[in-house]
């Protein structure tokens, strides 16, 4: 017959095995619970207006006489400044840049004698804190062409039209992040209700990047060329399910 001591040892061993089994089971349950989460996205958008306009006006003049070509440039610049003043755009801070002179005779690869010898390019860059005024004036740029001003696009300034910039992003960030996070939680709570679970805490979160997009999204429309824009942020959040 087993002694009392043997019985006690057996009971202690059995209790130990049972306790170990309990902790292992709890560990498995905790691991399975840790795998129960839902990933949701929250979006926040704001429609904003640009507060800065940059408008490069690139002028070209050509002639066989360098002095006459330069005179054409000077005359065109004067007419541009008058045009800007006529349309309530302050040109006092406009910068003249991109002055270049091309001598066709200095081109060793030139063929034939057609065309003017000298070509001068110069750009007047207008910066304004009244983008709407600049937009309105840009729609009437034909007045300059009618006055004999030769405008050119391409090169450093792309298409040559105004560029509209929004600089108030930092003021929008706190409220938009809060809104995106709240919408993510709403989506997670709905998922939890539908699955018969309780919504737990945040497992992981990714704020996402802020984007400035054109308000009217269509082929050929760029954000820089549109006065009205859409600011968007998408937050991605993992919530535990209990």
C-alpha positions, 0 to 999 in steps of 0.5 A: 500500500502507498504511504501517506507521503506517496499520496501527498506527493502524488496530489501535489504533482497532480495539482501542479500539472493541473495548474500548469495546464490552466496557465497553458490554456490561458496562454493559448486563449490570450494569444488567440485574443491578441490575434483578434483585431480589426483594421479600419481607415478614417478619412478627413477632407477639407476644401480650401482656397489657395492663398498665394499665386505665382505667375511667370510671364515669359517674353520673347523677342527676335531681330537681326539687330540686338539693340532692336530685339532688346528694345522689344523686350523692354517695351513688352515688359512695360506693357506687362506692368501696365496690364498688371496695374490695370487688373489690380495686381501689385507688380512692385515685388515682381522679379525679372529672371531668366534673361538670355540671348541666343545668337543664331550665328554662334550655333555651329550646327545652324543650317541655312540663313532663315530667321532672325539672328538674335533671340532674347528671352526674359521672364517677369515672375509675379507673386501675389497674395490675391490668387483670385485677382491673378486668376481673373487677370490670366483669363485676359492675357489675350490683351497682351498678345493683341498689344504685340507682346510675344509670350512663350511657355515651356522651359523652367516655368512649364505651361506659363500659367499661374501656380496656386499654392495653399500654405495653411496646412499646419493650421488644419492638421490637428482637427483633421487628424482628430476627425480621421481618428474618430471616423476610424473608431466609428467604423471599428465599433460598427464592425465589433457590433456586427461580429458580436465583439467588444471594441478594445484599445488601439493595437497600432495606428498610422496617421498617414500623409496629408495630400493636397489634391485638385478639387475637381479631379479630371484628366489634365487638371493639376492641383497647382493650376487650380485655385480650389483644392482638397486637403485629405488625410487617411488614418489607418488604425488597428483595434483589438476585439474582445 
